[in-house]
Amino acid sequence: MTQLPLADVLPISASVNDAGRLAINGLDVRDIVEEFGSPLYLFDESTIREMCREFVGNFRRHYPKTDIEYSTKAMSNPAILKIIEQEGLHIDVVTGGELAFALAANFPAEKINFHGNNKVRSELREAVEAGIGRITIDSFHEIELLNEVAGELGTTQDVNLRVSPSIDPHTHRLTSTGVLDSKFGFSIETGDAEKAVAAALAQPNLDVQGLHFHLGSPLFELEPYEEAIEYVCAFAARMKWVHHLELNEFSPGGGMAIGYLSSKLPPTIAEYAQTISESLVSACTKYGLDQPRMIIEPGRSIVGRAGVAVYSVGGIKRIPGVRTYVSVDGGMGDNIRPALYEAEYEVMSVDDPLGEPTQKVTIAGKFCESGDLLAKDVELPDVKTDDLLALPASGAYCVPMASNYNLQTRPAIVLVTEQSEARLIRRRETYADLLATAIFE
């Protein structure tokens, strides 16, 4: 098999087959699309499992008391959650819907952590009734609300408190969450975090296990983790002295980056693991803390590289001296990240992945927005109508953030198994699905 030019951002099982086309785990991508239709999202089981094992192996090598907790907001599907469970990971959810999905997939409730900045009473009740392992509290309102819910159900709920360390992670402003001006977490800087610790410890139906923070995503730098861990551990030591907080658990969140462009690759999982683990050990030693259980929360870095979006080319518009637009049968409805975050993607010809670039084109979606552009000024071999184009690294956030804008149906999803089978794990939506919630008088 021939080495692919974008191997660093494609699934690990991607190759060029004997027909000269893109294949995943030996399956011809065009053949899969001809069976299941276009646009189509493909997920490689081998890549998901490998990323799970890299996280578990590297973090526990440096810090044995580590649990890896997959953030389901990146991509939630029963088949994928089953793989996550088989690989020994925990998960976190951020809504009652994500919790319901996880429970329907028979994911063990005791291995679920409920995040989110405005959990409502019904969601908290559903979580506590399910026997959820952990709830991460994000507001003063939630401290009181969750205590009431747990009391009504006659139980004590284990919780962590999300604090904000006011650290700039140097990522997109819309995905920075650990800065002072953020809707997330109790600010250490303003004193709210200390007030939250005192308030939560005073609740009879809450058992505070530790602290959590999340800087944002994707983080291509290691230094923000070092700085934030030091700062939060200093705060934890003071809370132990003043309020008798026992730091049984500590989570520096997730945010580990993936390579979207072959020219911009992140640190390795091993490098993230070494930096984060050594920073926590050093800070605990410095501030006289017992080493807590550490919880790492990757989402994008588990499934991002595993996913490939495949589109069929329709109309091609050439504006001499300006730009060539290649329109595809998907766009911002199934991947809003370029329009929302200015996210960049590589683009590959499925039919000629090794072809020499002959033109610079912009990949345009089919939605009625000028900003519906999946990739700008990418170099490709000659492209014609009915060709298939692949966007690697589409496994995280594209599917969960998809919409029915313009009443477009959402794509099907296929899992390419380790046994080289193309398994449908979400069918394509139909017009009947779009009409199902409408009420006709």
N, C-alpha and C positions, 0 to 999 in steps of 0.2 A: 504494500500500500504506500502511496505517495504522501509525503509530509505536507500538511496544509499550511498556507501562509499565515493564517490567523489562528493557529493552534492554541495560543495563549488565552484566547477569549472564547473559543468554541468548547463544547463538551469534550471531556477527555477521550471519549470513544469515537469522536468524529474522524473521518478519513475521506479519501477519494477512492471510489470503487473502480472496478475494471471498465465500467462504462464512462469513466471520467466525470462522474457526478458526485455531489456531496452525499455522504452516508453517515448514519449514526448507529453505532454498534452493529455495523455491517448491513443495515437496512438503507436502501436507496430512498433519499428524501422525496424525490419526485414520485416514486411508487406509493409512498405513504400519503402524499397529498392527493394523488389520483384516487386513493381509496376513501379518504376522509374529507376531502374538499379543502378549499382555500378561502380565506386565510386560515392558518393552523398554527397552534403552539405545540411544540415538541419538547418533552422533558426526558433527559437521559438518566435512567436509574443508577447507572454506574457512577456518574458524577456526583449525584446526591449522596450516595453511600460513601464515596471517597472523601467528600468534604466533611461529612459527619465524623469519619474516622480521624481525619487530620485534626479537627478541633479537639476531640476527646484525647487522642494520643499526645498531641503537643502540649495541651494545657495540663494534663495530669502528669506529664513527665516533669514539668517545672513546679506544679502545685497540685499534689495528689487530691486534696479536698476540693475538687472542682466539679460542678455540674454544668453541662452544656444545655442551654434552654433555647430551642428554636423559636424564633418570633414568627408566628403564623400569619401576621399581617403581610409578610412578604409574599406568601403564596400558600393558600390553604385548600387542600383537596384530600378526601379520605385516603386515596392511594398513596399520596405523598406522606400524609401523617402516619400511615402504617409503616412506611420505610423509616421515618424518624423514630418511631417507637422501637422498631426492631434494632436500630443502631444504638439504643440506650439513652436517647436524649429526652429531656423534659421539653415542655413548650410553654409559651405565654400567649395570651389572647388579650384583645383590647376592647371587645364588645360582647354583648350577650350572643350575638350571631356567631361570632368566632368560637365562643364557648360551646354553643349548641352544636356547631359543626364538629368540634373536637369530641364531644361526648357521643354524638351519633356515630363517629368513627371508632368508638370504644377506646379512646385514649384514656389512660388511668387518670382520674380526677386529681389524685394526690400528687401527680406530676405536672399539674397545670398552675400557672401563675397568672393572675388577672391584673393587667396593667390598664392604663387609660386615665385621662385627666378629669372626666366627668361621668363616672359610672352612676347610673340611676338606681333607685331602690329595687326595681324589679330585677335588674341585672345582678345586683349584689345578693339578692335573695336566691336567685337561681344558682349562683356560684356557691354560696354557703350550703344550700340544700344538696348540691351535688357532691359535697365533701372536698371542695377544691383545696389544694395544698397550700396556696399562698395568695394573698391579695396585696398588691403594692399600692399604697395609699398616696394620693396626689393632691389632696386639698383638706382644709379644715372641715369643710362641710362633710366630706366623706368619712372623716374620723368619727364624727357623731352619728352619721347615717349608718355606717357599717356596725358600729357598736349597738345601735338600736336593733338592726336586723339580726345580728348574732344573738342578742338577748332574747328576741322574740322566738328564735328557733332553739333556744336553750343550749347554746354551744359557745365555745371560745374559738375565735378565728385567728390563725397565725397571719401576721402582716409584716411587711417592710415599708419603710417610708422613703419616698422619692425626694431626694434633695437636689438642689441646683448649685453647682460649684462656681458658677460665673466664669467658666473657662471657654475661650473662643476656639472651636475645633478647626477653623479654617475650611469650612465646607460651605455649601450653598446656604444663603440666609433662610430659605424656606425649610431646610432640613437641619438647622442648628437648634439644639434643644437644651444645651447646658449653660447658655449664657444668661445673664441677669434678666434681660428683656425677653422672657419666654413664658408661654402659658403653662409650661410643665414644671412641676416640682416646687418644694419649699426652699426658698433662697437662704443659703447660709449667710450670705453677705448682709441681708436686711434683718436677720434675727428670726425670721419666720420658721426656719428649720428647727431652732431650739424650742420655740413655742410648740411646734408640732410634736417634737419628741416628748415634751412634758405632757401635752394633751393626750397623746396616744397611750403613754404609759399609765395614765390615770383612768383609762377606760376599763371597766371590769370584764368586758367580753372580747377584748383584743389582747393578743400576745405578740408584742413587738420583737421580731427576730433580728432585724438589722436595717441596713441602709442600702439604697440603690441610687445610682445616677446614670444618666445617659447623655453623652455629649452631642450626638448628632450622627448623621450618616450621609454619604460614605466618608470615612476618615482615612486619608492617605498618609497621615503623619502619626508617629508614635508618641511624640513629646506631650500632646494634650492628655493622653492617658496617665503618663507619669505625674504631670502637674496636678491633675484632678485627684488621683489616688492619694497623693501626699496631703492635699488640702482636706479631703473628706475624712481621712484617717485622723488627722489632727482634730477635726470637729468631733469625731466619734470618741476620741480619748477624753475630750472635755465633757462630752455628754455622759460618759461613764463616771467621771469624777463628780459632776454636778447633779445628774439625774439618775445615776445608777443604770444607765443603758448598757446591756450586754450585747456586744456585737457578735452574734452567732452566725450571721450571714452578711455578705458584702457583695454587691454587684456593681461593677463598672460598666454595665450595659453591654451594648454591642457596637454596631456602627462600622465594623471592619469592611473595607472597600473590596471591590472586585475590579477586574480589568474590563472596561467597556471598549477601550481603544487599545490596540496592540502597542501603541507608542506611550501609553500611560498605565503602567501596571503598579499595583499596590505592594506593600510589604507582604511577605509570606505569612501564612498562619503561624508558622514556627516563630517568626519574629514578633508578631503580635503577642503570642503566648509568653515568650521569654520576657518581653518588656513589661507586660501587665503583671505577670506573676512575681517577677523580681521586685517591681515597684511596691506590690502589696506586702511582700515579706519584709522589705526594707522599712516601710512605713510602720508596720506592726511592731517591729523591733524598736524603732525610734521612739514610738509613743507608748510603749509598754502594753500593747494589746495582744491577747491571744489570737493566733491565726484563725480567722473565721472560715466557714465554708464559702467558697467563691462561686458566684453564678455568672456565667458568660452567656450573652443573649444574641447570637448571630441569627440573622434572617437572610438578608441579601447574599451573604457569603456562603450560605448552604445551598441555595437553589438558583442563584443568579446565573452562574456559568452553565448550569444544567439545561437552561431553557433556550430554545431557538424559535423565533417567530418567522413564519414562511408566508410570503405574499405572492400573488400572481400579478404580473404586469399588464396594465390596460393601455390607456392612451399615453402617448409620448408627445410633449410639446417642446419644440425647439425655438428659442428666441435668439437669433444670430447675434453674437457678440455680448450676450447677456447671460442666458442660463438655459439648460435643458431640464425640463420637468418630466420625471418618469412616475406616472401615477400607478398606485397599487390598490388592491381591493380591501385594504384595511386602513389604519391610520390612528388618529388621536382617540377614536372610540375604544380601541383595544390597547393602545399605548400612548397615554397622555404625557409621559415623562419629558419628551422633547419640548412640547408646548409649555408645560408647567415649570420644569426645572432647567430648560435648555440642555437637557441630557443629550449626549452624543453616542452614536452607535457606529460600529463597522457594518458594512453591507457586503454580502457575498453572492455571487451568482451560483445558484444550486446546480445549474446545467453545465457551467464552465468555471468551476472554482479555481482552477489554475491558469485561467486565461489572462493574458497580459492586458492591463488597463489601456483602453483606447479613447476614453472620454470621461469628462467630469460631469456628473449629473446630480440633481436633487431629487430625493425620493419623496413624492407627495402622496398624502392620503386622500381618501374619497369624501371626506367630510366638508361641510360648507363653512369652512374657516380658512382664511389665508394663512394662519399659523399652523395649519395641519400639515407639517413637514416632519417626516421621520428621520431624515438625514440630509444634511446640506453638503453639496460640493464633494461628493465621494467619487472615487475613480473606479470604474468598472470596465470590463470587456464590453463589446457591442451588445446592447440590450434591445430586445424586440418584444412586441406584444405576445403574451402567453408564457414568456419566460418566468421562472421562479426566482425570487430573491429571498435570501435568509438574513435576518438580523440576529447575530449571536448575543449572548449575555442578556437575554430577554426573560429570564426565569423569575425575576423578583419585581414585584409591584405592578408590572404591566397588567396581568390578569386581574388582581384584586381591585385595581383602580379603573378597570374598564367600565364603560357606560353604554347605554342604548341611545346616545345622542343621534339625532336624525332618524330615530327608530331603527337603527341598524342592529341586526342580531349579532351576538357575540360569538367568537370562534369556538370551535371544538378544541379539545386538548387531548393529546396522545402521549402516553408514557412508553418510551422505548425501553423494554426490560433488559435485564442482563442475559436473558435467554434469547435475545434478538427477536422479540415479538413486539408488534405495534399494538398497544392496548389502549382503547378509548377509555379515558377516565372522566371526561365531561363531553357530552354531546353538543353539537352545534345548536344554538337557540333557533326557534322557529317563530313565524309570525304569530302563531297561536300562543306562544310564551309571552310575546309582547302584549297581546290582547287579554291575557288571563286576569289581570288585576283591574281592567277597565269595567266600569259599571254603565250599562246602556239602559236608559230610561225607556 
